[in-house]
Amino acid sequence: LMKQTMNSNHHLPNHDRVTLMEHKWGHFVPTATTESNNNDSSIIKAQVQSGTVCFDLIIGSDVAYHPDLYDVLIQSLCRFSTSKTIILLGVTMVDTRPMFFH
């Protein structure tokens, strides 16, 4: 769905600066074992896999519904953010336990 949204907005300025990819929370691969073929997308993918890149904006939806995953989710958010990163998480109080917000 997110890829469709991005493709539908290809006409917008700076659309080529947006990267969308999957990340398994808390899972990082050492930089030496990541593959890169020298295009911007593969370089960013390698940096994400190794956890060596920070982002200006991180968006997540329905990501805090399982308490067993809170620690790895927060580990990934910390690894990919700085004090200037904006993190927007869409969660509900029905699915997300209060301990996530502490």
Secondary structure by P-SEA (a helix, b strand, c coil): caaaaaaaaccccccccbbbbbbccccccccccccccccaaaaaaaaaaaccccccbbbbccccccccaaaaaaaaaaaaccccbbbbbbbbcccccccccc
